[in-house]
């Protein structure tokens, strides 16, 4: 029997703190992460910087990963979609995969349609094999036993749960939808590295093409959490734990301790985790490039969003935001993150 690979999947709307959480978890001596194992949305790979600081196509770590996969007969390249279930699936399958994860009946219809799509079964088998090979190669190179995938997308999780090579546990991470919506409205200013010269993938490029108006931003956040709701309903209790970005920032040791227990590794204090920080080969949010190990609440939405934007968010996504534990009236002056009191409510 082939030993299954322990994989922790971070399920969340984008810009909910998944890269921060992945790197904190990956600081544990039994856990590793390279960020998003789907390895898409990198833009021009020749201009994309690895979390270690090297341009990703010149990074020795990723070169070693590629050689290991090539030795197994698996073509691999950063950004080429070999581990993404949709990228190389063909036009018909891509259309079927584009809707977010939905209810059980709708997912059964999607599965039936995919099964009838020419080439899908072979593509799925190749993609499942590529994901397992990537994860095992990263674990071998890092000497860890558990890998964290911060890809966040529900439809990806659906297929990872069906991969016989993985033993999947899911961390559902939430963040106040108003904060996340702000990152969609201005990703360059609110969802990237602190240093402007490291933004946009690592060379300071602007991200104006990604900007969304508040109505679309709120809808994007809502849809991501509706997708998470749909797939979480199908998980066994032992497969799923919830966490809030705000709680992670307010009480990092308590939050990480709870997650380490769920994952099945020994608990460690955050100071011990970061005492000898390992070189990080992470792709994903730009904060990976200048993160100093600190955990500080980013609540700039309180100052940046005007009354009109807040009203629009409330109309589009307010009820869901409240169901996730975020008070509609909690939009006043910014608080000092050191004085933030974490809400104990979980999803």
C-alpha positions as a Python dict, from the first residue, in 0.01 Angstrom:
ca = {
    (1, 'X'): (0, 0, 0),
    (2, 'X'): (132, 344, -95),
    (3, 'X'): (166, 577, 202),
    (4, 'X'): (-68, 875, 170),
    (5, 'X'): (71, 1227, 180),
    (6, 'X'): (-62, 1445, 465),
    (7, 'X'): (-190, 1764, 300),
    (8, 'X'): (-343, 2064, 476),
    (9, 'X'): (-562, 2270, 243),
    (10, 'X'): (-635, 2634, 321),
    (11, 'X'): (-985, 2713, 196),
    (12, 'X'): (-1065, 3084, 183),
    (13, 'X'): (-1145, 3386, -26),
    (14, 'X'): (-825, 3529, -170),
    (15, 'X'): (-646, 3788, 47),
    (16, 'X'): (-790, 3642, 366),
    (17, 'X'): (-450, 3584, 525),
    (18, 'X'): (-378, 3243, 373),
    (19, 'X'): (-18, 3322, 280),
    (20, 'X'): (53, 3447, 632),
    (21, 'X'): (-105, 3138, 785),
    (22, 'X'): (73, 2905, 541),
    (23, 'X'): (411, 3054, 626),
    (24, 'X'): (343, 3035, 1000),
    (25, 'X'): (239, 2672, 969),
    (26, 'X'): (535, 2606, 740),
    (27, 'X'): (774, 2731, 1007),
    (28, 'X'): (696, 2417, 1209),
    (29, 'X'): (974, 2156, 1173),
    (30, 'X'): (722, 1891, 1061),
    (31, 'X'): (536, 2109, 809),
    (32, 'X'): (637, 2274, 483),
    (33, 'X'): (468, 2501, 231),
    (34, 'X'): (547, 2654, -105),
    (35, 'X'): (219, 2845, -102),
    (36, 'X'): (-28, 2768, -380),
    (37, 'X'): (37, 2423, -525),
    (38, 'X'): (-185, 2502, -824),
    (39, 'X'): (102, 2730, -935),
    (40, 'X'): (-107, 2954, -1159),
    (41, 'X'): (-168, 3331, -1165),
    (42, 'X'): (206, 3400, -1163),
    (43, 'X'): (196, 3621, -1470),
    (44, 'X'): (528, 3641, -1655),
    (45, 'X'): (736, 3376, -1475),
    (46, 'X'): (1055, 3542, -1598),
    (47, 'X'): (965, 3843, -1382),
    (48, 'X'): (824, 3653, -1085),
    (49, 'X'): (1022, 3635, -763),
    (50, 'X'): (1030, 3334, -532),
    (51, 'X'): (979, 3385, -160),
    (52, 'X'): (1353, 3325, -112),
    (53, 'X'): (1424, 3643, -309),
    (54, 'X'): (1555, 3481, -629),
    (55, 'X'): (1373, 3512, -958),
    (56, 'X'): (1167, 3196, -960),
    (57, 'X'): (1314, 3053, -1281),
    (58, 'X'): (1663, 3087, -1129),
    (59, 'X'): (1576, 2947, -786),
    (60, 'X'): (1779, 2632, -706),
    (61, 'X'): (1494, 2487, -503),
    (62, 'X'): (1242, 2504, -786),
    (63, 'X'): (1505, 2373, -1027),
    (64, 'X'): (1550, 2071, -802),
    (65, 'X'): (1172, 2020, -788),
    (66, 'X'): (1153, 2027, -1167),
    (67, 'X'): (1431, 1769, -1200),
    (68, 'X'): (1258, 1534, -957),
    (69, 'X'): (932, 1554, -1150),
    (70, 'X'): (1108, 1512, -1483),
    (71, 'X'): (1270, 1195, -1350),
    (72, 'X'): (917, 1062, -1295),
    (73, 'X'): (816, 1152, -1650),
    (74, 'X'): (602, 1446, -1538),
    (75, 'X'): (647, 1769, -1737),
    (76, 'X'): (661, 2057, -1494),
    (77, 'X'): (710, 2429, -1509),
    (78, 'X'): (609, 2709, -1276),
    (79, 'X'): (298, 2875, -1410),
    (80, 'X'): (235, 2615, -1680),
    (81, 'X'): (-73, 2470, -1513),
    (82, 'X'): (48, 2111, -1480),
    (83, 'X'): (-98, 2089, -1127),
    (84, 'X'): (-412, 2294, -1198),
    (85, 'X'): (-721, 2094, -1284),
    (86, 'X'): (-856, 2342, -1539),
    (87, 'X'): (-559, 2491, -1724),
    (88, 'X'): (-482, 2201, -1961),
    (89, 'X'): (-825, 2040, -1951),
    (90, 'X'): (-950, 2147, -2293),
    (91, 'X'): (-1209, 2408, -2381),
    (92, 'X'): (-1520, 2206, -2293),
    (93, 'X'): (-1385, 2085, -1958),
    (94, 'X'): (-1267, 2435, -1873),
    (95, 'X'): (-1619, 2567, -1923),
    (96, 'X'): (-1757, 2295, -1697),
    (97, 'X'): (-1496, 2369, -1432),
    (98, 'X'): (-1540, 2746, -1433),
    (99, 'X'): (-1845, 2767, -1199),
    (100, 'X'): (-1757, 2759, -831),
    (101, 'X'): (-1831, 2450, -622),
    (102, 'X'): (-2204, 2419, -560),
    (103, 'X'): (-2461, 2185, -401),
    (104, 'X'): (-2441, 1806, -420),
    (105, 'X'): (-2692, 1772, -709),
    (106, 'X'): (-2514, 2035, -916),
    (107, 'X'): (-2175, 1876, -849),
    (108, 'X'): (-2313, 1540, -959),
    (109, 'X'): (-2427, 1702, -1284),
    (110, 'X'): (-2084, 1858, -1331),
    (111, 'X'): (-1915, 1522, -1273),
    (112, 'X'): (-2143, 1350, -1522),
    (113, 'X'): (-2076, 1613, -1786),
    (114, 'X'): (-1702, 1597, -1728),
    (115, 'X'): (-1704, 1218, -1757),
    (116, 'X'): (-1859, 1254, -2104),
    (117, 'X'): (-1604, 1517, -2209),
    (118, 'X'): (-1335, 1377, -2443),
    (119, 'X'): (-996, 1358, -2276),
    (120, 'X'): (-1114, 1448, -1926),
    (121, 'X'): (-1037, 1119, -1756),
    (122, 'X'): (-682, 1110, -1889),
    (123, 'X'): (-629, 1475, -1800),
    (124, 'X'): (-760, 1422, -1447),
    (125, 'X'): (-531, 1122, -1395),
    (126, 'X'): (-229, 1324, -1515),
    (127, 'X'): (-316, 1618, -1293),
    (128, 'X'): (-370, 1399, -988),
    (129, 'X'): (-31, 1236, -1049),
    (130, 'X'): (139, 1574, -1097),
    (131, 'X'): (-2, 1708, -770),
    (132, 'X'): (114, 1402, -578),
    (133, 'X'): (457, 1415, -737),
    (134, 'X'): (497, 1786, -662),
    (135, 'X'): (394, 1743, -299),
    (136, 'X'): (618, 1443, -241),
    (137, 'X'): (914, 1616, -407),
    (138, 'X'): (875, 1925, -189),
    (139, 'X'): (851, 1708, 122),
    (140, 'X'): (1163, 1515, 26),
    (141, 'X'): (1362, 1831, -43),
    (142, 'X'): (1256, 1996, 283),
    (143, 'X'): (1266, 1688, 504),
    (144, 'X'): (915, 1756, 635),
    (145, 'X'): (617, 1519, 649),
    (146, 'X'): (311, 1748, 608),
    (147, 'X'): (254, 1996, 325),
    (148, 'X'): (26, 2301, 323),
    (149, 'X'): (-150, 2407, 2),
    (150, 'X'): (-280, 2764, 19),
    (151, 'X'): (-457, 2752, -319),
    (152, 'X'): (-789, 2839, -146),
    (153, 'X'): (-1022, 2736, -433),
    (154, 'X'): (-1308, 2501, -354),
    (155, 'X'): (-1322, 2325, -689),
    (156, 'X'): (-953, 2235, -654),
    (157, 'X'): (-1018, 2096, -308),
    (158, 'X'): (-1294, 1877, -450),
    (159, 'X'): (-1047, 1691, -671),
    (160, 'X'): (-768, 1679, -412),
    (161, 'X'): (-1012, 1506, -177),
    (162, 'X'): (-1056, 1240, -446),
    (163, 'X'): (-683, 1190, -498),
    (164, 'X'): (-591, 856, -338),
    (165, 'X'): (-237, 977, -275),
    (166, 'X'): (-348, 1247, -29),
    (167, 'X'): (-477, 1246, 326),
    (168, 'X'): (-645, 1589, 323),
    (169, 'X'): (-736, 1808, 617),
    (170, 'X'): (-903, 2144, 558),
    (171, 'X'): (-853, 2473, 739),
    (172, 'X'): (-1128, 2715, 648),
    (173, 'X'): (-994, 3066, 697),
    (174, 'X'): (-1223, 3367, 707),
    (175, 'X'): (-1160, 3742, 719),
    (176, 'X'): (-1395, 4039, 744),
    (177, 'X'): (-1540, 4082, 396),
    (178, 'X'): (-1490, 4457, 408),
    (179, 'X'): (-1116, 4411, 450),
    (180, 'X'): (-1102, 4156, 169),
    (181, 'X'): (-1312, 4371, -62),
    (182, 'X'): (-1067, 4657, -16),
    (183, 'X'): (-786, 4431, -139),
    (184, 'X'): (-985, 4360, -455),
    (185, 'X'): (-1045, 4731, -506),
    (186, 'X'): (-673, 4811, -475),
    (187, 'X'): (-453, 4497, -469),
    (188, 'X'): (-133, 4694, -524),
    (189, 'X'): (-185, 4905, -213),
    (190, 'X'): (-362, 4659, 18),
    (191, 'X'): (-271, 4304, -88),
    (192, 'X'): (97, 4294, -166),
    (193, 'X'): (446, 4340, -26),
    (194, 'X'): (511, 4635, 202),
    (195, 'X'): (793, 4754, -24),
    (196, 'X'): (660, 4900, -350),
    (197, 'X'): (958, 4771, -547),
    (198, 'X'): (864, 4411, -457),
    (199, 'X'): (498, 4434, -554),
    (200, 'X'): (336, 4295, -867),
    (201, 'X'): (517, 3960, -850),
    (202, 'X'): (845, 4097, -725),
    (203, 'X'): (954, 4377, -956),
    (204, 'X'): (722, 4663, -861),
    (205, 'X'): (470, 4635, -1145),
    (206, 'X'): (134, 4805, -1097),
    (207, 'X'): (-182, 4597, -1064),
    (208, 'X'): (-435, 4840, -1204),
    (209, 'X'): (-589, 4578, -1435),
    (210, 'X'): (-697, 4377, -1130),
    (211, 'X'): (-894, 4657, -961),
    (212, 'X'): (-1265, 4595, -898),
    (213, 'X'): (-1540, 4836, -794),
    (214, 'X'): (-1686, 4765, -450),
    (215, 'X'): (-1999, 4598, -585),
    (216, 'X'): (-1793, 4342, -777),
    (217, 'X'): (-1541, 4307, -494),
    (218, 'X'): (-1810, 4229, -238),
    (219, 'X'): (-1970, 3981, -474),
    (220, 'X'): (-1633, 3809, -529),
    (221, 'X'): (-1584, 3770, -154),
    (222, 'X'): (-1940, 3647, -106),
    (223, 'X'): (-1917, 3389, -384),
    (224, 'X'): (-1589, 3250, -247),
    (225, 'X'): (-1743, 3200, 95),
    (226, 'X'): (-2060, 3051, -50),
    (227, 'X'): (-1838, 2802, -232),
    (228, 'X'): (-1657, 2725, 93),
    (229, 'X'): (-1993, 2672, 265),
    (230, 'X'): (-2100, 2427, -3),
    (231, 'X'): (-1790, 2208, 12),
    (232, 'X'): (-1753, 2221, 390),
    (233, 'X'): (-2100, 2069, 428),
    (234, 'X'): (-1963, 1754, 265),
    (235, 'X'): (-1659, 1716, 492),
    (236, 'X'): (-1638, 1488, 792),
    (237, 'X'): (-1596, 1664, 1126),
    (238, 'X'): (-1240, 1536, 1163),
    (239, 'X'): (-1141, 1680, 826),
    (240, 'X'): (-1233, 2043, 893),
    (241, 'X'): (-1138, 2319, 1132),
    (242, 'X'): (-1220, 2689, 1106),
    (243, 'X'): (-1003, 2989, 1186),
    (244, 'X'): (-1035, 3365, 1153),
    (245, 'X'): (-760, 3595, 1031),
    (246, 'X'): (-847, 3841, 1306),
    (247, 'X'): (-807, 3574, 1576),
    (248, 'X'): (-475, 3465, 1427),
    (249, 'X'): (-346, 3821, 1455),
    (250, 'X'): (-485, 3882, 1802),
    (251, 'X'): (-385, 3547, 1955),
    (252, 'X'): (-135, 3376, 1722),
    (253, 'X'): (-3, 3121, 1970),
    (254, 'X'): (-351, 3004, 2073),
    (255, 'X'): (-473, 2988, 1713),
    (256, 'X'): (-165, 2805, 1588),
    (257, 'X'): (-176, 2566, 1883),
    (258, 'X'): (-531, 2468, 1794),
    (259, 'X'): (-432, 2418, 1430),
    (260, 'X'): (-122, 2215, 1514),
    (261, 'X'): (-333, 1982, 1727),
    (262, 'X'): (-580, 1941, 1438),
    (263, 'X'): (-298, 1872, 1190),
    (264, 'X'): (-140, 1618, 1424),
    (265, 'X'): (198, 1777, 1498),
    (266, 'X'): (342, 1875, 1831),
    (267, 'X'): (250, 2223, 1956),
    (268, 'X'): (519, 2488, 1940),
    (269, 'X'): (531, 2849, 2057),
    (270, 'X'): (553, 3101, 1774),
    (271, 'X'): (885, 3230, 1913),
    (272, 'X'): (1027, 2880, 1874),
    (273, 'X'): (883, 2856, 1523),
    (274, 'X'): (1059, 3173, 1411),
    (275, 'X'): (1379, 3138, 1614),
    (276, 'X'): (1565, 2999, 1313),
    (277, 'X'): (1349, 3085, 1013),
    (278, 'X'): (1398, 2858, 716),
    (279, 'X'): (1449, 2983, 363),
    (280, 'X'): (1100, 3020, 213),
    (281, 'X'): (1024, 2916, -143),
    (282, 'X'): (667, 3043, -143),
    (283, 'X'): (454, 3162, -434),
    (284, 'X'): (136, 3360, -380),
    (285, 'X'): (68, 3688, -203),
    (286, 'X'): (347, 3945, -230),
    (287, 'X'): (379, 3971, 147),
    (288, 'X'): (593, 3655, 122),
    (289, 'X'): (878, 3873, -9),
    (290, 'X'): (928, 4105, 289),
    (291, 'X'): (757, 3928, 578),
    (292, 'X'): (966, 3970, 894),
    (293, 'X'): (788, 3708, 1102),
    (294, 'X'): (558, 3952, 1279),
    (295, 'X'): (183, 3898, 1302),
    (296, 'X'): (-2, 4228, 1291),
    (297, 'X'): (-368, 4290, 1220),
    (298, 'X'): (-426, 4477, 894),
    (299, 'X'): (-747, 4673, 949),
    (300, 'X'): (-683, 4958, 708),
    (301, 'X'): (-1030, 4909, 565),
    (302, 'X'): (-1165, 5106, 861),
    (303, 'X'): (-992, 5419, 735),
    (304, 'X'): (-990, 5351, 361),
    (305, 'X'): (-1355, 5266, 293),
    (306, 'X'): (-1600, 5554, 279),
    (307, 'X'): (-1967, 5542, 375),
    (308, 'X'): (-2078, 5475, 20),
    (309, 'X'): (-1846, 5178, -17),
    (310, 'X'): (-1955, 5035, 316),
    (311, 'X'): (-2321, 5072, 218),
    (312, 'X'): (-2256, 4890, -109),
    (313, 'X'): (-2079, 4608, 71),
    (314, 'X'): (-2366, 4576, 318),
    (315, 'X'): (-2616, 4548, 34),
    (316, 'X'): (-2419, 4281, -151),
    (317, 'X'): (-2259, 4075, 126),
    (318, 'X'): (-2356, 4212, 467),
    (319, 'X'): (-2574, 3919, 584),
    (320, 'X'): (-2303, 3664, 508),
    (321, 'X'): (-2039, 3879, 675),
    (322, 'X'): (-2248, 3889, 992),
    (323, 'X'): (-2308, 3515, 980),
    (324, 'X'): (-1933, 3469, 981),
    (325, 'X'): (-1915, 3675, 1301),
    (326, 'X'): (-1841, 4027, 1175),
    (327, 'X'): (-2053, 4308, 1319),
    (328, 'X'): (-2206, 4542, 1063),
    (329, 'X'): (-2164, 4835, 1303),
    (330, 'X'): (-1796, 4763, 1366),
    (331, 'X'): (-1667, 5012, 1111),
    (332, 'X'): (-1549, 5299, 1329),
    (333, 'X'): (-1207, 5438, 1392),
    (334, 'X'): (-915, 5201, 1360),
    (335, 'X'): (-795, 5021, 1669),
    (336, 'X'): (-442, 4946, 1774),
    (337, 'X'): (-384, 4582, 1671),
    (338, 'X'): (-204, 4526, 2002),
    (339, 'X'): (-532, 4603, 2177),
    (340, 'X'): (-752, 4395, 1948),
    (341, 'X'): (-969, 4143, 2130),
    (342, 'X'): (-1039, 3834, 1923),
    (343, 'X'): (-1394, 3724, 1876),
    (344, 'X'): (-1433, 3366, 1995),
    (345, 'X'): (-1708, 3278, 1750),
    (346, 'X'): (-1619, 3020, 1489),
    (347, 'X'): (-1796, 2931, 1167),
}
